[in-house]
C-alpha cells in the first residue's frame, strides 16, 4: 500500500496539503528551503492564519519536515507533489523557474527501482507539464498536473471537500494512483476530472477566468442598476435564481483581486496570444473590473464626508492577503485625492499597508487573524 509521500514546498498551500495527507494516514515528508520558516514548522512554533492549521500541525505525528531533498531516495518515495511558487511574469505568463530548480535537484538523485511520479500542484502555463514530462522521462519520472482550487481562509476545508479534483495524468496508471491518494484524503465524493496535462492546464485557468467573468458581469449590472436608480442586489438575486446561472459569485461588491483570479485571467489571455487566438473575454473581464473600480471611486468621492472608513482592505474578508486588493486600491485612490481614510483591519494587514503607503492612512487595529 502507498504510504509515503513527499511535498516539495510547504508554504501556505503546501503545508495545508501536507497536513491533510498526514491526517489521512500517509507518512509525509515536507521539503522546504526557507530556513527560518522551516525551523518554525519543525519545532511547531509556526502560527498560521489559516483555520485548523495550527492545531493540525501541533498534533501531527507522521509529518517530517526537512530541507534535504535526498530524503526522497533515502525513504524510497515515489509520489512527489511540487507546490512551489510560480509568480507572474511581466507579459502575464507564469514563471516556472522555482519548479525548474526543484527538477534540477531531483535529476541528481540516485535512480529508483520504480518510476517516480511528479504531481505539479502550482499553476503553470499550458504545455509546460507535457514538455517537462518529455525531458524527465529519461530520468524515470512521470509528470502530471494537479492544481488546487482553494480560497485563502478555507484551504483545509477546500482540500478536504473539493467540488472537483483536476488530474492531468501522465498516463492512466498514474492517474489511478493520484485519484487513489485523493480518495483516501477527501471527506466527500468529488468529481474526478481526468485528462491529459495540457487540457488540465487550460481547464484550471479557464475555471478561474469564468469566475472573474461572472464577478465582472455582476458588478457591471450592479453599476448600471445604481446609475438607473434600481436595486442591484434584487436584480442579481433574480438572475442568480435561474438554475442555469446560479447565485455564487454573482453578488454586487468590490472587483475581483487576490493572488489567483487576476493572474489566471491574464495567463489565459497570454496563452491565447501565443496561439494567435486573442481571448477577448479575458481582456474584457479585466477592462470591466477597472471600469467598476472607477465607478466605485466616483461614488466614494461623491460622498461629502471628510473622513471615510474602510472596514478591511484585504482582498477577501478573513485573510491577510492584500495582493491586487480592490478595497486597498480604492482606499489609496481616495486618500491620494485628499480625503482622510481610516482603515480597520487586522495587525497583519495594517503592517503590510504601512510599509507600502507610509503616512497615508489612519489605522484602527482589530484582533489578530491568528488568534
C-alpha positions in Angstrom: 0.0 0.0 0.0 1.2 3.5 -0.8 2.3 5.1 2.5 5.0 7.7 1.9 4.5 11.0 0.0 6.8 14.0 -0.4 5.5 17.6 -0.7 8.1 20.0 -2.0 7.3 23.5 -1.0 5.3 23.7 2.3 4.2 27.3 2.1 0.6 28.5 2.6 -0.8 25.9 0.2 1.7 23.1 0.6 1.6 22.9 4.4 -2.2 22.5 4.3 -2.0 19.8 1.8 0.8 18.0 3.7 -1.3 18.2 6.9 -4.4 16.8 5.2 -2.3 13.9 3.7 -0.9 13.2 7.2 -4.4 13.3 8.7 -5.4 10.7 6.1 -2.7 8.3 7.4 0.2 8.9 5.0 3.8 9.4 6.1 4.5 12.8 4.6 7.9 14.4 4.0 7.6 18.1 3.7 10.7 19.7 2.0 11.3 23.4 2.4 14.3 25.6 1.7 13.5 28.7 3.7 15.5 28.1 6.9 13.7 30.3 9.4 10.2 29.2 8.2 11.3 25.5 8.2 12.6 25.8 11.7 9.3 27.2 13.0 7.5 24.3 11.3 9.9 21.7 12.8 9.5 23.0 16.4 5.8 23.6 15.9 6.0 27.3 16.8 4.7 28.5 13.4 1.4 30.3 13.7 -0.8 30.3 10.6 -3.9 32.5 10.0 -5.5 29.6 8.1 -8.2 27.8 10.2 -7.2 24.4 11.6 -3.5 24.6 10.5 -2.0 25.4 13.9 -4.0 22.6 15.6 -3.2 20.0 12.9 0.5 20.9 12.9 0.8 20.6 16.7 -0.9 17.2 16.7 0.9 15.8 13.6 2.8 12.6 14.2 3.7 11.4 10.6 4.8 14.7 9.2 8.5 15.0 8.8 9.9 18.4 7.8 13.4 18.9 6.2 15.4 20.8 3.7 17.1 17.7 2.4 15.6 16.6 -0.9 17.7 13.4 -0.7 15.1 12.1 1.8 13.1 11.1 -1.4 15.7 8.5 -2.4 16.6 7.5 1.2 12.9 6.9 2.0 12.2 5.3 -1.4 9.4 7.8 -2.0 7.9 7.6 -5.5 5.0 10.1 -5.2 6.1 13.7 -5.1 3.9 16.8 -5.1 5.6 20.0 -6.2 3.9 23.1 -4.7 6.4 25.9 -5.1 5.5 29.4 -6.3 5.1 30.3 -9.9 5.0 34.1 -9.9 3.6 36.1 -12.8 5.9 37.4 -15.5 5.5 41.0 -16.9 3.8 39.6 -20.0 1.1 37.8 -18.0 2.6 34.3 -18.2 3.9 32.2 -15.3 7.5 31.9 -14.2 8.4 28.2 -13.8 12.0 28.9 -12.5 11.3 27.6 -9.0 9.9 24.4 -10.4 13.0 24.1 -12.6 15.3 24.4 -9.6 13.4 21.6 -7.9 13.6 19.5 -11.0 17.3 20.0 -11.3 17.8 18.7 -7.8 15.5 15.7 -8.5 17.6 14.8 -11.5 20.6 14.5 -9.3 19.0 11.9 -7.0 20.1 8.2 -7.4 17.8 6.3 -9.7 14.9 4.5 -8.3 13.8 0.9 -8.9 10.3 2.3 -9.6 9.4 5.3 -11.7 8.9 8.4 -9.6 5.7 10.4 -10.1 5.7 14.1 -10.0 2.4 16.0 -9.4 2.7 19.7 -10.2 0.3 21.5 -7.9 1.3 25.0 -8.8 -0.3 26.9 -11.7 1.7 26.5 -14.9 1.3 27.8 -18.5 -0.4 25.3 -20.8 2.1 23.0 -22.4 4.7 23.2 -19.6 3.9 19.9 -17.9 3.9 17.9 -21.1 7.3 19.4 -22.1 8.7 18.7 -18.6 7.5 15.2 -18.8 9.3 14.6 -22.1 12.5 16.0 -20.6 12.3 13.9 -17.4 11.2 10.6 -19.0 14.9 9.6 -19.4 15.3 10.0 -15.6 12.4 7.7 -14.9 10.0 10.5 -13.8 6.4 10.9 -14.9 4.9 14.4 -14.7 1.2 15.0 -14.1 -0.7 18.3 -13.4 -2.8 18.5 -10.3 -3.7 22.1 -9.3 -5.7 23.1 -6.3 -9.0 25.1 -6.4 -8.9 26.8 -3.0 -9.6 30.1 -1.3 -7.5 31.8 1.3 -9.1 31.3 4.7 -10.7 28.0 3.6 -7.7 26.0 2.3 -8.0 23.0 4.7 -11.8 22.8 4.1 -11.5 23.2 0.3 -8.9 20.5 0.1 -10.9 18.0 2.1 -14.2 18.8 0.4 -13.4 19.8 -3.2 -16.1 20.1 -5.9 -13.7 18.6 -8.3 -10.2 17.1 -8.4 -8.4 18.0 -11.7 -5.9 15.4 -12.8 -3.8 16.0 -15.9 -2.4 12.5 -15.9 0.9 11.4 -17.4 -0.8 8.1 -18.2 -3.8 6.1 -17.0 -1.9 4.2 -14.3 -0.5 7.3 -12.7 -4.0 8.9 -12.9 -5.4 6.0 -11.0 -2.7 6.3 -8.4 -3.3 10.0 -7.9 -7.0 9.5 -7.7 -6.5 6.9 -5.0 -4.5 9.3 -2.9 -7.3 11.8 -3.1 -10.0 9.2 -2.3 -8.1 8.4 0.9 -7.8 12.1 1.8 -11.0 13.8 0.9 -14.2 13.7 3.0 -16.7 14.0 0.2 -17.3 12.5 -3.2 -15.9 15.0 -5.7 -15.9 14.7 -9.5 -12.6 13.4 -10.7 -11.8 15.2 -13.9 -9.0 13.2 -15.6 -7.4 14.3 -18.9 -4.1 15.0 -20.5 -1.8 17.6 -18.8 -2.3 20.2 -21.5 -6.1 20.0 -21.2 -5.9 20.2 -17.4 -3.6 23.3 -17.5 -6.2 25.1 -19.8 -9.1 23.9 -17.6 -7.5 25.3 -14.4 -7.0 28.8 -16.0 -10.4 28.7 -17.7 -12.2 27.8 -14.5 -10.9 30.9 -12.7 -11.4 33.0 -15.8 -15.1 32.1 -15.9 -15.4 33.2 -12.2 -13.8 36.5 -13.0 -16.2 37.0 -15.9 -19.1 36.2 -13.6 -17.9 38.7 -11.0 -17.4 41.4 -13.6 -20.8 40.8 -15.1 -22.4 41.1 -11.7 -20.6 44.3 -10.9 -21.3 45.9 -14.3 -25.1 45.1 -14.0 -24.9 46.4 -10.4 -23.3 49.7 -11.6 -25.9 50.0 -14.3 -28.7 49.5 -11.7 -27.2 52.1 -9.4 -26.9 54.5 -12.3 -30.6 54.0 -13.2 -31.8 54.1 -9.6 -32.7 50.4 -9.4 -31.8 47.8 -6.7 -28.6 45.9 -7.8 -28.9 43.2 -5.1 -32.5 42.3 -6.0 -31.7 42.3 -9.7 -28.7 40.0 -9.2 -30.6 37.7 -6.8 -33.2 37.3 -9.5 -30.6 36.5 -12.1 -28.9 34.0 -9.8 -32.1 32.2 -9.1 -32.0 30.8 -12.6 -30.5 27.3 -12.2 -28.5 27.8 -15.4 -26.7 30.6 -13.8 -26.7 30.1 -10.0 -26.0 32.7 -7.2 -22.3 32.0 -6.5 -20.0 34.9 -7.4 -23.0 36.9 -8.5 -23.1 39.5 -5.7 -22.6 43.2 -6.1 -19.4 44.5 -4.4 -15.8 45.0 -4.9 -14.0 43.9 -8.1 -12.0 40.7 -8.2 -8.5 40.6 -6.8 -6.2 38.4 -4.8 -3.3 36.1 -5.7 -5.2 33.8 -8.2 -8.0 35.3 -10.2 -6.3 38.3 -11.8 -3.2 36.2 -12.6 -5.0 33.3 -14.1 -7.1 35.6 -16.2 -4.0 37.3 -17.6 -2.2 34.0 -18.2 -5.1 32.6 -20.2 -5.1 35.7 -22.3 -1.3 35.4 -22.8 -1.8 31.7 -23.9 -4.4 32.8 -26.4 -1.9 35.4 -27.8 0.8 32.7 -28.1 -1.6 30.7 -30.3 -2.6 33.8 -32.2 -6.1 33.4 -30.9 -6.8 36.6 -28.8 -9.1 35.7 -25.9 -11.3 38.7 -26.0 -13.2 37.7 -22.8 -10.0 37.7 -20.8 -9.2 41.3 -21.8 -12.8 42.4 -21.5 -13.0 41.0 -17.9 -10.0 43.0 -16.8 -11.4 46.1 -18.5 -14.8 45.8 -16.8 -13.0 45.2 -13.5 -11.1 48.5 -14.0 -14.3 50.4 -15.0 -16.1 49.1 -11.9 -13.2 50.4 -9.8 -13.6 53.9 -11.4 -17.4 53.7 -10.8 -16.9 52.9 -7.1 -14.2 55.6 -6.8 -16.5 58.3 -8.1 -19.3 57.0 -5.8 -17.0 57.4 -2.8 -15.7 60.8 -3.8 -19.3 62.0 -4.3 -19.7 61.4 -0.5 -19.1 64.8 1.1 -17.7 63.3 4.3 -14.1 64.4 5.0 -13.3 61.0 6.6 -14.1 57.7 5.0 -13.8 54.4 6.8 -12.7 51.1 5.2 -13.7 48.0 7.1 -11.0 45.8 5.9 -8.7 46.2 2.8 -7.6 42.6 2.3 -8.8 41.2 -1.0 -11.1 38.9 1.0 -12.5 39.1 4.5 -10.8 36.8 7.0 -7.4 36.8 5.3 -4.3 39.0 5.4 -3.7 38.9 1.6 -3.6 42.3 0.0 -2.4 41.2 -3.4 -4.4 43.2 -6.0 -7.0 44.0 -3.4 -9.6 46.3 -4.9 -10.5 47.5 -1.5 -7.0 48.7 -0.8 -6.8 50.2 -4.3 -9.9 52.3 -3.6 -8.6 53.4 -0.2 -5.3 54.5 -1.7 -7.1 56.4 -4.5 -9.4 58.2 -2.1 -6.6 59.1 0.3 -4.4 60.4 -2.6 -7.3 62.7 -3.5 -7.1 64.5 -0.2 -9.7 62.6 1.9 -8.9 61.2 5.4 -9.1 57.4 5.3 -9.4 55.2 8.3 -8.6 51.5 7.8 -9.9 49.0 10.3 -8.2 45.7 9.8 -6.0 43.1 11.5 -2.5 43.9 12.6 -1.1 41.6 9.9 -2.9 43.6 7.2 -2.1 47.0 8.7 1.6 46.2 9.0 1.7 45.4 5.2 -0.2 48.6 4.3 2.1 50.8 6.5 5.1 49.5 4.6 3.6 50.2 1.2 1.9 53.5 2.0 3.6 55.2 5.0 1.7 58.1 6.4 -1.2 57.8 4.0 -3.9 56.3 6.4 -5.2 56.3 9.9 -5.3 52.8 11.3 -7.6 51.2 13.8 -6.3 47.7 14.5 -8.6 44.8 15.1 -7.8 41.4 16.8 -5.2 39.4 15.0 -6.4 36.8 12.5 -4.1 34.2 14.1 -6.0 34.5 17.4 
